[in-house]
């Protein structure tokens, strides 16, 4: 695909931006969780999910820009790790705990969508065939 590398880079930047948006709202304790603020209380914390997404996204952008076969192959692996991390975040953040179910917000769905777009773009590299 002609623009798959640029679409992949844009999707990585959008994924990092989505970490700043609210992912879930827990109505009983009136708290909103995101990729930056994952702390519910002293006993329950989901951590700062922007750190692994930013790290993997930076590596993916570097490999999107390198026009070598080995870089594209490694990028497929990096994209898969990023997608699986996003799926893990979806499961962990949307899970019901002790009869308290959080309200899933649109950014949690967009997290999965952009991670999937990144993975698809890693599978469609632009390389010259010799």
Secondary structure, 3 states (H helix, E strand, C coil): CCCHHHHHHHHHHHHHHHCCCEEEEECCCCEEEECCCCECCCCCECCCCHHHHHHHHHHHHHHHHCCCHHHHHHHHHHHHHHHHHHHHHHHHHHCCECCECCEECHHHHHHHHHHHHHHHHHCCCCCCCC
